[in-house]
Amino acid sequence: MPRLARFAALFGLAALVAGPAARATESASAHPDSMTEAALGERMNANTVTVVTGTPGGTYFRIGADLAFVLDDGDKLRILPILGKGAGENAYDIRFLKGIDLGFVRTDTLEQLRQDKRLKTIERHIQFIAKLFDDELHIIAPNAIQTIGDLAGKRVSFDVKGSGTDYSGRAMFRELGIGVEAVNVDQPTALEMLRKGEIQAVVSVAAKPVAFIAGFDPGDRFHFVKAPYPDTMNEAYVPATLTQADYPKFVSGDAVETVAVGTVLGVYNSPRGSPRYEKLVRFVDAFFGQFDKFLAPQRHPKWREVNLAASVAGWTRFRPAQEWLDRHHEQDIASQPDLDRFFQAQTNRQAGKEEIYQAYLKWRQAR
């Protein structure tokens, strides 16, 4: 593949703004005053897509709210975010709850479900629409805990049972070779237990900056514990850092090394041609076609990490999402003249893909 085509595949899809309009059902075009009560109910159900998020104030909850703010389109499409416990429980909600269409899960979620012997062929039922962003491992502990190894055998909180932190956090500690006495309590309670010395660390696996952590004053007692990424770690996990820009109360100097796990927008693999499938097609069209709106300053900064074309090892992309990407491949190739002019101006730039992508967005908007 030519160099510019590879750049287009990586960055161009996320920059598309002119996706096909969401298709409305016939009932949605009817004048509201002429509809029967039954027809109104049918229309609302046909156009509402539910997404299970996370706990109040958490990153998943905020991302779900962004989906609703950006994609709600009158009677054509409504996004209904629902509070959940987090990625661990969300997977079961997507698989079994009849009212749940979408949910935020993680790249290690399928492995979690495979360990549940009650579940069969889980890959056929839960697929993904897009890889979103990374959720970082945060470990808050007293200053006396200098390394993650110092937590071996200690009492450590992993949020509530069934949360994303409960599964991913424990899995990360196993991958890092650290055995602890795990405790499951909500995060505000965990912080209070930490202050009282009843536990030795609070763990959160969530997209930075995490509100409850940013609002916690560590004073001169607590800090972030480093969790350096080992070469032997499972491919579901990646190296990451926590910086002063993320947490000015916690980080005063060098960034804190940690690890992270990817979040994906999971979906129940509804049968093709079913009403549920058709409304998910409309969601995919709207989500991909209007993605630039998620990059606005008022939206969560984690949206800027998203590469819509990214694959996820071990996961199958939901057919309407893959078909959307395939349809727009030609449009992506057609955008290469713009990309050509941009990259010709970047020959001396030494930057990572995120910096280049953000520079491209600014360049395109200024044209």
Wavefront OBJ file of the C-alpha trace (Angstrom):
o trace
v 0.000 0.000 0.000
v 1.453 3.475 -0.906
v 2.571 5.619 1.994
v -0.254 8.142 1.659
v -2.846 5.402 1.383
v -1.624 3.978 4.673
v -1.883 7.401 6.271
v -5.367 7.768 4.842
v -6.423 4.418 6.263
v -5.101 5.378 9.665
v -6.293 8.946 9.931
v -8.745 9.701 7.156
v -11.665 7.630 8.375
v -11.835 9.462 11.681
v -11.814 12.769 9.804
v -14.780 12.082 7.553
v -17.679 14.422 8.156
v -19.996 13.619 5.290
v -21.303 10.142 6.042
v -24.687 9.075 4.735
v -27.639 10.463 6.634
v -29.320 8.129 9.072
v -32.189 6.379 7.366
v -35.575 7.098 8.913
v -38.372 4.587 9.073
v -41.688 5.364 7.415
v -43.304 5.902 10.759
v -40.758 8.575 11.633
v -41.927 10.684 8.703
v -45.503 10.721 9.826
v -46.793 13.947 11.370
v -46.884 13.482 15.167
v -50.475 14.719 15.461
v -51.747 12.102 13.014
v -50.203 9.121 14.818
v -52.023 6.718 17.077
v -50.705 5.974 20.541
v -49.584 2.522 19.399
v -47.752 3.967 16.389
v -45.994 6.478 18.616
v -44.723 3.679 20.835
v -43.543 1.655 17.851
v -41.688 4.628 16.415
v -39.939 5.428 19.694
v -38.777 1.850 20.137
v -37.662 1.566 16.513
v -35.458 4.660 16.793
v -33.980 4.313 20.299
v -30.573 2.715 20.789
v -29.563 1.948 24.372
v -25.956 1.968 25.572
v -24.919 0.702 29.001
v -22.165 2.935 30.386
v -20.699 3.009 33.892
v -21.102 4.554 37.320
v -22.227 8.201 37.758
v -19.441 10.666 37.033
v -17.200 8.027 35.459
v -15.612 8.232 32.022
v -18.011 5.731 30.449
v -20.969 7.738 31.724
v -19.526 10.914 30.209
v -18.761 9.189 26.903
v -22.319 7.832 26.796
v -23.648 11.345 27.361
v -21.512 12.581 24.455
v -23.079 9.926 22.219
v -26.526 11.238 23.116
v -25.624 14.926 22.753
v -24.005 14.436 19.342
v -26.189 11.771 17.705
v -29.730 12.412 18.977
v -31.654 13.465 15.880
v -35.273 14.139 16.709
v -37.463 11.214 15.718
v -34.821 9.524 13.543
v -32.355 8.353 16.188
v -32.252 8.570 19.958
v -29.346 7.422 22.121
v -30.363 6.372 25.625
v -27.366 5.990 28.001
v -27.985 3.672 30.952
v -25.965 3.520 34.152
v -24.005 0.314 34.609
v -21.329 -1.115 36.878
v -18.618 -0.946 34.235
v -16.979 -3.070 31.557
v -17.134 -6.359 33.458
v -20.895 -6.372 34.019
v -21.608 -4.546 30.752
v -20.588 -7.621 28.777
v -23.278 -9.703 30.465
v -25.818 -6.905 29.980
v -25.102 -6.787 26.241
v -25.328 -10.551 25.942
v -28.471 -11.175 27.977
v -30.548 -8.053 28.682
v -33.153 -7.595 25.968
v -33.178 -3.817 26.327
v -29.432 -3.291 25.845
v -28.052 -2.688 22.343
v -24.559 -1.324 23.001
v -22.091 -1.061 25.861
v -18.558 -0.088 26.756
v -16.378 -3.164 27.241
v -12.665 -3.835 27.022
v -10.217 -5.662 24.856
v -9.778 -8.261 27.621
v -13.543 -8.759 28.059
v -13.871 -11.786 25.776
v -11.182 -13.572 27.745
v -13.135 -12.761 30.894
v -16.287 -14.295 29.408
v -14.463 -17.385 28.160
v -13.630 -18.178 31.771
v -17.370 -18.410 32.539
v -18.192 -22.036 31.743
v -21.902 -21.207 31.458
v -21.297 -19.235 28.252
v -20.914 -20.760 24.791
v -19.596 -19.250 21.537
v -19.522 -15.810 23.119
v -17.689 -14.353 20.090
v -20.815 -14.902 17.970
v -22.984 -12.846 20.308
v -20.775 -9.915 21.309
v -18.900 -8.008 18.607
v -17.495 -4.498 18.345
v -18.280 -1.383 16.353
v -15.078 0.547 17.019
v -12.000 0.562 19.202
v -12.272 3.704 21.300
v -9.555 4.698 23.786
v -7.335 3.245 26.496
v -8.204 2.940 30.193
v -5.204 3.444 32.447
v -4.349 1.577 35.646
v -4.295 3.978 38.625
v -2.915 2.814 41.981
v -3.288 5.214 44.928
v -1.335 4.232 48.028
v 0.493 5.721 51.026
v 3.956 7.088 50.352
v 5.446 4.119 52.215
v 4.392 1.929 49.244
v 7.218 2.741 46.858
v 6.740 0.021 44.233
v 3.879 -2.183 43.122
v 5.783 -5.105 44.591
v 5.322 -3.536 48.044
v 1.600 -4.321 47.746
v 2.137 -8.089 47.676
v -0.163 -9.667 50.273
v -1.733 -6.295 51.177
v -5.433 -5.321 51.159
v -6.245 -3.565 47.878
v -9.620 -2.280 46.671
v -10.778 -3.043 43.090
v -14.076 -1.096 43.024
v -17.429 -2.906 43.182
v -17.922 -6.510 42.123
v -18.540 -6.782 38.400
v -16.931 -3.445 37.524
v -14.311 -3.044 34.836
v -11.709 -2.372 37.510
v -12.719 -5.562 39.300
v -11.823 -7.687 36.289
v -9.147 -5.703 34.436
v -7.432 -4.481 37.596
v -7.113 -7.982 39.037
v -5.955 -9.309 35.653
v -3.312 -6.571 35.396
v -1.989 -7.393 38.869
v -1.761 -11.066 37.874
v 0.103 -10.141 34.703
v 2.458 -8.013 36.796
v 3.025 -10.928 39.151
v 1.597 -9.265 42.261
v -0.755 -11.211 44.545
v -2.914 -9.132 46.898
v -5.904 -9.493 49.200
v -8.623 -8.078 46.951
v -11.485 -6.010 48.407
v -14.627 -4.889 46.546
v -16.178 -1.591 47.691
v -17.273 1.533 45.820
v -14.542 4.053 45.144
v -15.599 6.812 47.600
v -15.748 4.206 50.381
v -12.379 2.836 49.281
v -10.752 6.262 49.543
v -12.118 6.679 53.054
v -10.801 3.231 54.010
v -7.428 4.244 52.580
v -7.359 7.380 54.726
v -8.100 5.283 57.813
v -5.442 2.724 56.962
v -7.964 -0.106 56.543
v -6.632 -0.867 53.067
v -3.229 -0.182 51.547
v -4.232 0.852 48.009
v -7.153 1.893 45.821
v -7.105 0.687 42.225
v -9.006 2.234 39.338
v -8.830 1.144 35.698
v -10.463 4.001 33.827
v -9.764 6.615 31.184
v -7.751 9.513 32.547
v -8.487 11.951 34.004
v -10.814 10.077 36.370
v -13.100 12.505 38.208
v -13.052 10.874 41.647
v -9.254 10.663 41.557
v -8.777 14.209 40.270
v -11.026 15.443 43.079
v -9.106 13.562 45.784
v -6.488 15.538 47.704
v -3.494 13.262 48.388
v -1.770 15.872 50.505
v 1.621 14.639 51.662
v 0.324 11.140 52.499
v -0.608 9.455 49.219
v 0.733 9.122 45.698
v 0.460 7.115 42.461
v 2.392 3.855 42.516
v 4.321 3.074 39.334
v 3.414 -0.073 37.400
v 6.070 -0.414 34.655
v 5.005 -2.412 31.606
v 6.817 -5.778 31.347
v 7.669 -7.333 27.987
v 5.853 -10.508 29.027
v 2.454 -8.826 29.472
v -0.636 -10.014 27.583
v -1.180 -8.241 24.246
v -4.520 -6.879 25.509
v -2.511 -4.436 27.624
v -0.245 -1.570 26.572
v 2.197 0.807 28.309
v 0.840 4.172 29.464
v 1.639 7.158 31.683
v -0.113 9.458 34.150
v 1.116 13.046 33.805
v 0.946 16.320 35.677
v -1.505 17.594 33.065
v -3.786 14.673 33.923
v -3.478 14.924 37.709
v -1.748 18.090 38.974
v -2.426 17.116 42.619
v -0.639 13.782 42.240
v 2.144 14.332 39.711
v 4.634 17.147 40.210
v 7.538 15.891 38.119
v 8.107 13.001 35.767
v 5.166 11.041 34.396
v 4.156 7.930 36.309
v 4.583 4.697 34.357
v 1.572 2.407 34.246
v -0.317 0.044 31.952
v -3.618 0.385 30.122
v -6.331 -1.686 28.468
v -8.388 -0.710 25.422
v -12.089 0.154 25.526
v -14.315 -0.910 22.647
v -17.900 -0.067 21.788
v -19.457 -3.507 22.088
v -22.715 -4.551 20.443
v -25.065 -7.500 20.513
v -24.852 -9.272 17.152
v -28.516 -9.028 16.202
v -29.766 -11.065 13.216
v -29.513 -9.264 9.909
v -32.882 -7.860 8.823
v -34.335 -7.723 12.331
v -35.721 -4.388 13.636
v -32.909 -4.232 16.179
v -30.325 -4.758 13.438
v -31.840 -2.002 11.308
v -31.702 0.611 14.055
v -28.085 -0.349 14.744
v -27.333 0.257 11.062
v -28.705 3.787 11.540
v -26.540 4.191 14.634
v -23.403 3.104 12.760
v -24.129 5.540 9.915
v -24.585 8.400 12.372
v -21.645 7.512 14.623
v -19.099 7.121 11.832
v -20.522 9.845 9.613
v -20.570 12.509 12.349
v -17.431 11.489 14.196
v -15.744 14.882 13.825
v -18.315 16.326 16.228
v -16.857 14.209 19.029
v -13.560 16.086 18.627
v -15.110 19.399 19.702
v -13.584 21.004 22.826
v -16.674 20.387 24.966
v -16.481 16.613 24.418
v -14.341 14.236 26.448
v -10.655 14.483 25.430
v -10.436 10.702 25.097
v -12.365 10.912 21.791
v -9.165 12.264 20.234
v -7.488 8.895 20.724
v -10.021 7.060 18.549
v -9.015 5.540 15.211
v -12.224 4.180 13.685
v -10.393 1.798 11.351
v -8.369 0.104 14.105
v -8.855 -3.640 14.438
v -8.952 -5.464 17.789
v -7.145 -8.789 18.162
v -9.556 -11.632 18.869
v -12.676 -9.569 18.148
v -15.068 -9.523 15.168
v -16.348 -6.194 13.900
v -20.131 -5.873 13.665
v -21.119 -6.332 10.009
v -22.771 -2.900 9.479
v -19.642 -1.209 10.873
v -17.339 -3.191 8.584
v -19.609 -2.505 5.620
v -19.531 1.236 6.424
v -15.743 1.195 6.483
v -15.631 -0.750 3.215
v -18.058 1.639 1.495
v -16.049 4.662 2.537
v -12.686 3.263 1.573
v -13.000 4.822 -1.897
v -13.903 8.189 -0.377
v -10.846 7.872 1.827
v -8.664 7.228 -1.201
v -10.259 10.225 -2.941
v -9.184 12.416 -0.021
v -5.529 11.684 -0.729
v -4.900 14.921 -2.681
v -5.699 16.855 0.515
v -3.573 14.498 2.565
v -0.796 14.754 -0.021
v -0.624 18.530 0.345
v -0.694 18.206 4.135
v 2.014 15.579 4.450
v 4.258 17.414 1.978
v 4.313 20.173 4.581
v 5.236 17.704 7.343
v 8.488 16.343 5.933
v 10.573 17.735 8.793
v 8.065 17.014 11.570
v 9.206 14.450 14.116
v 5.943 13.459 15.796
v 3.784 10.568 16.830
v 0.523 9.701 15.106
v -1.642 11.574 17.628
v 0.252 14.847 17.108
v 0.166 14.435 13.324
v -3.551 13.654 13.392
v -4.355 16.714 15.502
v -2.206 18.858 13.206
v -4.102 17.488 10.213
v -7.460 18.385 11.767
v -6.300 21.966 12.412
v -4.884 22.212 8.884
v -8.112 20.962 7.309
v -10.299 23.289 9.384
v -8.157 26.287 8.422
v -8.500 25.650 4.675
l 1 2 3 4 5 6 7 8 9 10 11 12 13 14 15 16 17 18 19 20 21 22 23 24 25 26 27 28 29 30 31 32 33 34 35 36 37 38 39 40 41 42 43 44 45 46 47 48 49 50 51 52 53 54 55 56 57 58 59 60 61 62 63 64 65 66 67 68 69 70 71 72 73 74 75 76 77 78 79 80 81 82 83 84 85 86 87 88 89 90 91 92 93 94 95 96 97 98 99 100 101 102 103 104 105 106 107 108 109 110 111 112 113 114 115 116 117 118 119 120 121 122 123 124 125 126 127 128 129 130 131 132 133 134 135 136 137 138 139 140 141 142 143 144 145 146 147 148 149 150 151 152 153 154 155 156 157 158 159 160 161 162 163 164 165 166 167 168 169 170 171 172 173 174 175 176 177 178 179 180 181 182 183 184 185 186 187 188 189 190 191 192 193 194 195 196 197 198 199 200 201 202 203 204 205 206 207 208 209 210 211 212 213 214 215 216 217 218 219 220 221 222 223 224 225 226 227 228 229 230 231 232 233 234 235 236 237 238 239 240 241 242 243 244 245 246 247 248 249 250 251 252 253 254 255 256 257 258 259 260 261 262 263 264 265 266 267 268 269 270 271 272 273 274 275 276 277 278 279 280 281 282 283 284 285 286 287 288 289 290 291 292 293 294 295 296 297 298 299 300 301 302 303 304 305 306 307 308 309 310 311 312 313 314 315 316 317 318 319 320 321 322 323 324 325 326 327 328 329 330 331 332 333 334 335 336 337 338 339 340 341 342 343 344 345 346 347 348 349 350 351 352 353 354 355 356 357 358 359 360 361 362 363 364 365 366 367
